[in-house]
Amino acid sequence: MGKLSTHVLDITQGKPGAGVKVKLFRVDGDAKTLLKSAVTNLDGRCEQPLLAGDEVKRGKYELVFAAGDYFAGQGVSLPEPRFVDEVIIAFGIADPAANYHVPIVVSPWAYSTYRGS
């Protein structure tokens, strides 16, 4: 059975991004359906997989990370409007039986992602 997980790493402070709000949406054409909201723990991970087992379905998804709110909460001086505010990762699940790990490495000025294991 497959699963979807994520992880946030704060590269400005060299630590996990704890307390980052994360939303998961399923995307069907122009329609988006909120499937789950979570907040990262002290290790920058969600306590439970965002999707697991029969919840994992073939299709298009978006993860939305409230990075700007996280950095503001860390006391980082940010411009208005914020350069990196919400990080939106659009991705697809082709094999519902596989594990999909979608981590981000983020700063107030840049972010990166990859398919982890």
ZAMARGU-4260 file (C-alpha; in steps of 0.2 Angstrom, whole numbers, plus 5000, padded with zeros to 4 digits):
<rodrens>
0) 5000/5000/5000 | 5006/5017/4995 | 5008/5033/5005 | 5011/5052/5003 | 5022/5061/5016
5) 5032/5077/5017 | 5046/5086/5026 | 5051/5104/5028 | 5069/5109/5030 | 5074/5127/5034
10) 5090/5131/5026 | 5092/5148/5033 | 5094/5141/5051 | 5100/5124/5046 | 5085/5115/5055
15) 5069/5106/5052 | 5054/5118/5048 | 5043/5115/5064 | 5026/5122/5064 | 5024/5124/5046
20) 5005/5123/5040 | 5003/5111/5025 | 4987/5109/5015 | 4985/5095/5002 | 4973/5097/4988
25) 4967/5085/4974 | 4966/5094/4957 | 4953/5089/4944 | 4954/5101/4930 | 4951/5118/4937
30) 4943/5111/4953 | 4954/5109/4969 | 4947/5099/4984 | 4956/5101/5001 | 4960/5083/5007
35) 4970/5087/5022 | 4978/5100/5033 | 4992/5097/5045 | 5006/5106/5054 | 5024/5100/5054
40) 5031/5093/5070 | 5048/5097/5078 | 5057/5086/5065 | 5048/5096/5051 | 5037/5081/5047
45) 5018/5078/5048 | 5014/5066/5062 | 5005/5054/5050 | 5006/5052/5031 | 4995/5064/5021
50) 4988/5049/5012 | 4990/5031/5015 | 4983/5015/5008 | 4966/5016/4999 | 4967/5035/5001
55) 4981/5036/4988 | 4974/5037/4971 | 4981/5041/4954 | 4979/5059/4949 | 4986/5077/4951
60) 4989/5085/4968 | 4995/5101/4976 | 5004/5103/4992 | 5004/5121/4999 | 5016/5126/5012
65) 5014/5142/5023 | 5032/5146/5022 | 5030/5165/5024 | 5020/5163/5040 | 5033/5151/5046
70) 5048/5163/5043 | 5038/5178/5051 | 5035/5167/5066 | 5053/5164/5067 | 5056/5182/5068
75) 5064/5184/5051 | 5063/5201/5044 | 5053/5199/5028 | 5049/5211/5014 | 5030/5216/5010
80) 5025/5207/4999 | 5035/5192/5004 | 5046/5185/4990 | 5042/5167/4996 | 5025/5166/5004
85) 5015/5150/5000 | 5026/5137/4992 | 5014/5127/4980 | 5021/5110/4974 | 5010/5103/4960
90) 5014/5084/4957 | 5006/5068/4951 | 5003/5051/4958 | 5005/5038/4944 | 5006/5022/4955
95) 4995/5022/4970 | 5004/5007/4977 | 5021/5017/4978 | 5027/5029/4992 | 5028/5047/4987
100) 5039/5058/4998 | 5038/5077/4993 | 5050/5086/5004 | 5055/5105/5003 | 5070/5114/5007
105) 5066/5132/5010 | 5072/5150/5014 | 5063/5167/5013 | 5071/5168/4995 | 5071/5151/4987
110) 5064/5133/4988 | 5067/5116/4981 | 5059/5100/4980 | 5062/5082/4974 | 5054/5065/4975
115) 5061/5056/4990 | 5058/5039/4996
</rodrens>
